[in-house]
Amino acid sequence: MTRILLASASPRRERLLRTAGFDPLVRPVDVDETIPDQPAEDLVLELARAKANAALNPFTPDPEAPAFGLTADTLVHLPGRPPLGKPRDRKHARSMLLDLSGRTHQVRTGVAILDTRNRRIATCFAIATDVRFRPLDPEEIDAYLDGDEAWDKAGAYAVQGRAATFVESIHGSWTNVVGLPLTEVVSTLRELGAFPVVPWRPHSPP
């Protein structure tokens, strides 16, 4: 398996990377994720870069450490409106889900790939996926919020959980909606030489 630095506390991103054949070294970073008044297209890249810089600045070069790493940030937004962010409380989460009910929204993830040996950002990109929710009954929203899936999630839902029953259609990367566009991450890392064929085949690290 290919060792990789994951500068994120997200268990969803760690699970996705393990599914793809990576062995993540998890080193979360702490950055200000306050959502300013700017387009989601720009914001996800800005936040991914901020997390990358936070991961690289204290990082001591180590020949045993993974040669590559990544940071990511995921936002949910309705067309022409600011990103929804993560819910502050139950009332805020309920408001978000009512906004998404019966509408198509975008899930956008910014990813920064780290060259840890040279302490630099190798590349940065963003992927967007269109997700349409069927009309939601207020009672089922309340029942959903009685569980623990909505918290610490952009848009107050987890598509890999019970909120899958809310989804009418998805156009684009499903793993992007979970929190990391695996196809693009794997392709980019392969182009950068992180592994020769597939990440799950044993090989000598670069």
Protein Blocks (a to p, Z undefined) as FASTA:
>chain_A
ZZddddbfbfklmmmmmmnopacddddddddfbdcdddfklmmmmmmmmmmmmmmmmpcc
dfkbcfbdcddddddddehiacebjafblmlmmmmmmmmgopacddddddddddfknopa
fbdcddddddddddddfklmmmmmmmmmlgopehiiafklmmlmmpmbdcdjfklmnopa
fklmmmmmmmnopafkbmklgcddZZ
